[in-house]
Amino acid sequence: MDEPDKEPTEKPTNDREEAEREGKWMARNWIGIAVVSILALLVLAVGMMQATGLVDVFAPVADSETGQWAAFGVLALIVLALGGWSWRAIVS
C-alpha cells in the first residue's frame, strides 16, 4: 500500500494579498476554460448540423461543400488553439 504524502503539495497561504492574487488567477483561468468549452460545444453542434445538411452556416463564405467544410475546419482549429492556450495558462 502506498504511503500518503508526508508534506502537502502546496503550502498554505498566510498572506491575504497572496490569497487574493491566487483567487483572481484561478477565477480568470477557469473562466477561460469554461468559455473555450462552450465554444467547442457550439462548434460541435454546428458541425453536426452541417454534416446532416440541416444548415449551411458557411454558405455566405464558401459556395461549394468543400469550401464550407474548409471554413468549418478553420473555425475548429481556432477553437483548438484557444483551448490549448487557456489550458497552458492553467498548467504553467
Number of C-alpha atoms within 10 A of each C-alpha: 3 4 5 7 7 6 7 8 7 6 7 8 11 8 8 9 10 11 13 12 11 13 11 12 14 14 12 14 16 16 13 19 20 13 15 21 16 13 17 19 13 12 17 13 12 16 19 13 14 18 12 9 10 10 13 17 16 17 13 8 10 15 11 11 13 10 14 19 16 14 17 18 14 12 14 17 12 13 19 16 13 19 20 14 14 20 16 11 16 15 6 5
